[in-house]
């Protein structure tokens, strides 16, 4: 049967004079009060008030025995306090007990070393202070706790002194081909290159247009004297199929001009020979165009004359051909008046 504490003992429990452990960590659990709510209740309910209990239900040990947390306020009140309640073991005799509170993560595991807090809670009257106990053995190394919450960003530090220039790095690999740049400015003219070798002869070009007639050249030098012509009187004999005597006048004058004295003929057939003879189908004398074949220069000049002093002589004689022939509307013999 559980012994009910005296009135004095209840008052001491209500004041909950607690001796906290060292508080050094930033998120270190702090217990401000721990007191039995109602000693008439069975079992006793311990109400605990403090800070940094965490967001999730903490682990609560009562003299190293785990207790079940009844109610818990994860959000601090306006003054920054959190509360939770636990049922103590039944019975709980009067005396001093160690209360340990450890915050947890979402999975219910302890957050880490150094965040827990241990407190001494007295139930009933407080006895005289006992002698100082011997120093306990060093505890075992606790397991590494989880990574803590990210702290607030610190203020920007002062700029450090410039560091020493680093060594030149190794040359990197050649980059890819860049895009084609814009056309550059015209460069300055380079120096004259060396004379190249003579090239092959090119193909014959097309014949050019006929050029304009050149200017009249200067008069040439006097040519050498020609051979001496025949002298008069002239008499010559030859044997050839070509003409014995041929004269071409490209000017406006006569090709051959023969004139005799008043008692001599211009062209004379001597003896049995002809003065002018047309061989075969050719004319002995031909007047071309408006020219005369035989022309008497004056009224008394006879174009063709047969000498009466020599019987049998004909002025015009056609041997098997026409003596005088006019082709078309041309007269063979034409007299310009009634006596012609």
C-alpha positions in Angstrom: 0.0 0.0 0.0 1.4 3.4 -1.0 2.2 5.8 1.8 0.5 9.2 1.4 3.0 12.1 1.7 2.6 14.6 4.5 1.3 18.1 3.9 4.8 19.5 4.2 6.1 17.0 1.7 3.3 17.9 -0.8 4.3 21.6 -0.5 7.9 20.7 -1.3 6.9 18.7 -4.3 4.6 21.5 -5.5 7.6 23.9 -5.4 9.7 21.4 -7.4 13.1 22.5 -6.3 15.2 21.2 -9.2 18.9 21.0 -9.8 19.6 21.2 -13.6 22.6 19.7 -15.2 25.2 21.8 -17.1 23.5 23.7 -20.0 26.0 24.4 -22.7 24.5 23.4 -26.1 22.5 25.9 -28.1 19.5 23.5 -28.3 20.1 22.1 -24.8 16.9 20.9 -23.0 16.0 23.2 -20.1 13.5 22.1 -17.4 12.0 24.9 -15.4 9.5 23.0 -13.2 8.5 19.4 -12.6 5.7 18.8 -10.0 3.0 16.2 -9.2 -0.4 17.7 -10.2 -2.5 15.8 -7.6 -1.2 13.5 -4.9 -4.7 12.0 -4.5 -4.6 10.6 -8.0 -3.4 7.1 -8.6 -0.9 6.9 -10.1 0.8 10.3 -9.7 0.9 12.5 -12.8 4.1 14.6 -13.2 3.7 18.0 -15.1 6.9 19.2 -16.6 7.6 22.7 -18.1 10.7 23.8 -19.9 12.4 24.7 -23.2 13.9 23.0 -26.3 11.9 19.8 -25.9 11.8 19.7 -29.8 9.1 19.2 -32.3 8.3 15.6 -31.5 7.5 13.7 -28.3 10.7 13.5 -26.2 12.1 10.4 -24.4 11.5 10.7 -20.6 13.4 8.5 -18.1 12.6 8.2 -14.4 15.6 6.8 -12.7 16.6 5.2 -16.1 13.1 3.7 -16.6 11.2 5.0 -19.6 7.9 6.6 -18.9 4.9 7.1 -21.3 4.3 10.7 -22.2 0.6 11.6 -21.9 0.3 15.1 -23.4 2.9 17.2 -25.2 2.9 20.8 -26.7 5.4 20.9 -29.6 4.7 24.6 -30.2 6.1 27.0 -27.5 3.7 29.4 -25.8 4.1 33.2 -26.0 6.9 33.0 -23.3 8.8 30.3 -25.2 7.8 27.4 -22.9 6.7 23.8 -23.7 5.0 21.3 -21.5 4.3 17.6 -21.2 2.9 15.2 -18.6 3.9 11.6 -17.6 2.4 9.0 -15.2 4.9 8.0 -12.5 5.4 4.4 -11.5 2.9 2.9 -9.0 3.8 3.0 -6.2 6.3 5.9 -6.1 7.6 6.1 -2.5 8.8 9.5 -1.2 12.4 10.3 -2.1 14.6 11.8 -4.8 14.5 10.6 -8.4 16.4 11.6 -11.5 14.3 12.9 -14.4 16.0 12.8 -17.8 14.5 14.4 -21.0 15.9 13.8 -24.5 14.5 15.4 -27.7 13.8 13.1 -30.7 13.5 13.3 -34.5 10.4 12.3 -36.5 11.3 8.6 -36.2 11.4 8.8 -32.4 15.2 8.5 -32.3 17.4 10.7 -30.0 18.7 13.9 -31.7 22.2 13.5 -30.4 24.7 13.8 -27.6 24.8 16.8 -25.3 21.1 17.9 -25.9 19.5 15.8 -23.0 19.0 17.2 -19.5 18.9 15.4 -16.1 17.0 16.8 -13.1 16.5 15.7 -9.5 12.9 15.5 -8.4 11.9 15.1 -4.7 8.7 13.3 -3.8 7.7 13.8 -0.1 9.9 15.4 2.6 13.5 16.4 1.9 16.0 14.6 4.1 19.3 15.9 5.3 22.0 16.4 2.7 24.2 13.4 2.6 28.0 13.3 2.3 29.6 14.0 -1.1 29.9 10.8 -3.0 32.9 9.5 -4.7 33.6 10.6 -8.3 31.9 8.3 -10.7 33.6 6.5 -13.5 33.8 8.2 -16.9 30.8 7.3 -19.0 31.0 5.5 -22.3 31.3 7.5 -25.5 27.8 8.2 -26.8 26.8 7.6 -30.4 27.0 10.4 -32.9 23.8 12.4 -33.0 22.1 13.5 -36.2 23.1 16.7 -38.0 21.6 19.7 -36.3 19.4 22.3 -37.9 20.9 24.8 -40.3 21.9 27.9 -38.4 21.2 31.5 -39.4 23.4 33.0 -42.1 26.3 34.9 -40.5 27.3 38.5 -41.3 29.6 39.0 -44.3 33.2 39.0 -43.2 35.8 41.6 -44.1 37.5 41.2 -47.5 40.7 39.3 -47.2 44.0 40.4 -48.5 44.7 39.5 -52.2 46.3 36.2 -52.5 49.5 35.5 -54.4 49.3 35.0 -58.1 49.0 31.4 -58.9 51.2 29.5 -61.3 50.2 29.5 -65.0 47.9 26.5 -65.7 48.5 24.0 -68.4 47.3 24.9 -71.9 43.8 23.6 -72.4 42.7 21.5 -75.4 41.9 23.4 -78.7 38.4 24.6 -78.8 36.0 23.9 -81.7 36.0 25.9 -84.9 34.3 29.3 -84.3 31.8 30.8 -86.8 33.0 32.7 -89.9 33.9 36.2 -88.9 33.0 39.3 -90.9 35.2 40.3 -93.9 38.2 42.2 -92.7 39.5 45.5 -94.0 41.7 45.7 -97.2 45.2 45.0 -96.2 48.2 47.1 -97.3 49.8 46.2 -100.6 52.5 43.6 -100.2 56.1 43.8 -101.6 56.7 42.9 -105.2 57.1 39.2 -105.7 60.0 37.6 -107.6 59.7 37.2 -111.4 57.8 34.1 -112.3 59.0 31.6 -114.9 58.0 32.3 -118.5 54.6 30.6 -119.3 53.8 28.5 -122.3 52.8 30.1 -125.5 49.1 30.8 -125.6 46.7 29.7 -128.3 46.3 31.7 -131.5 43.8 34.4 -130.9 40.8 35.1 -133.1 41.4 37.2 -136.2 40.7 40.8 -135.4 38.6 43.3 -137.4 40.2 45.0 -140.3 41.9 48.2 -139.1 41.4 51.6 -140.6 43.4 52.7 -143.6 46.7 54.1 -142.4 47.9 57.6 -143.1 49.6 58.4 -146.4 53.2 57.4 -146.0 56.1 59.6 -146.8 57.3 59.8 -150.4 59.8 57.1 -151.1 63.3 57.6 -152.4 64.0 57.9 -156.1 64.1 54.4 -157.6 66.9 53.2 -159.8 66.8 54.1 -163.5 64.9 51.7 -165.8 66.4 50.0 -168.8 66.9 52.1 -171.8 64.0 52.0 -174.2 64.2 51.4 -177.9 65.6 54.2 -180.0 64.3 55.4 -183.3 64.3 54.4 -186.0 63.6 51.0 -184.5 63.3 47.8 -186.3 63.1 44.4 -184.6 62.3 40.8 -185.4 61.2 38.0 -183.0 59.6 34.6 -183.1 57.1 34.1 -180.2 53.5 33.0 -179.5 53.0 36.2 -177.4 52.5 39.7 -178.7 55.5 41.3 -180.1 54.6 44.6 -178.7 52.1 45.2 -175.9 51.3 48.5 -174.2 48.8 49.1 -171.3 48.1 52.7 -170.3 46.3 52.9 -166.9 46.0 56.7 -167.2 43.7 58.8 -169.4 46.0 58.9 -172.5 46.2 56.7 -175.6 47.7 53.2 -175.3 49.5 53.7 -178.7 49.7 57.0 -180.7 51.1 56.7 -184.2 51.4 59.7 -186.3 53.1 60.2 -189.6 54.1 63.1 -191.7 51.6 64.6 -194.2 52.7 62.0 -196.8 52.8 58.9 -194.6 50.2 56.7 -193.0 49.8 56.1 -189.3 49.6 52.3 -189.6 50.5 50.9 -192.9 50.3 47.4 -194.3 53.3 47.0 -196.6 53.2 44.7 -199.6 51.0 41.7 -199.0 50.8 42.2 -195.2 48.1 43.7 -193.1 48.4 47.0 -191.2 46.0 45.7 -188.5 45.1 42.0 -188.4 42.4 40.2 -186.3 43.2 36.5 -186.0 40.5 33.9 -185.7 37.5 35.2 -183.8 39.1 38.3 -182.6 38.7 41.9 -183.9 41.7 43.6 -185.6 40.4 46.9 -184.2 37.7 47.2 -181.5 36.0 50.3 -180.2 34.8 49.6 -176.7 31.8 51.5 -175.3 31.7 55.0 -176.7 35.3 54.8 -178.1 36.1 54.4 -181.7 37.9 51.4 -183.2 39.3 53.5 -186.0 38.9 57.3 -185.9 39.8 60.0 -188.4 40.7 63.1 -186.4 39.6 65.8 -188.9 37.1 66.3 -191.6 39.6 65.1 -194.2 41.2 62.5 -192.1 40.2 59.1 -193.3 39.5 56.4 -190.6 40.3 53.5 -193.0 41.8 54.1 -196.4 42.5 51.8 -199.3 45.1 53.2 -201.6 43.9 53.5 -205.1 47.5 53.8 -206.3 47.9 50.1 -205.4 45.2 48.1 -207.2 43.7 45.3 -205.2 44.3 47.1 -201.9 41.2 47.2 -199.6 40.5 49.7 -196.9 38.5 47.1 -195.0 38.7 43.4 -195.9 36.9 40.5 -194.2 38.5 37.2 -195.0 35.6 34.7 -194.3 34.4 37.2 -191.6 32.8 40.6 -191.6 35.0 43.4 -192.8 33.0 45.9 -190.7 30.5 44.6 -188.2 28.0 46.5 -186.0 26.6 44.4 -183.1 23.0 45.1 -182.1 22.2 48.8 -182.6 25.8 49.7 -183.2 26.9 50.8 -186.6 29.7 48.9 -188.3 30.5 52.0 -190.4 29.0 55.4 -189.6 29.2 58.6 -191.5 28.3 61.7 -189.5 26.9 63.7 -192.6 25.4 63.1 -196.0 28.8 62.5 -197.6 29.9 60.1 -194.8 
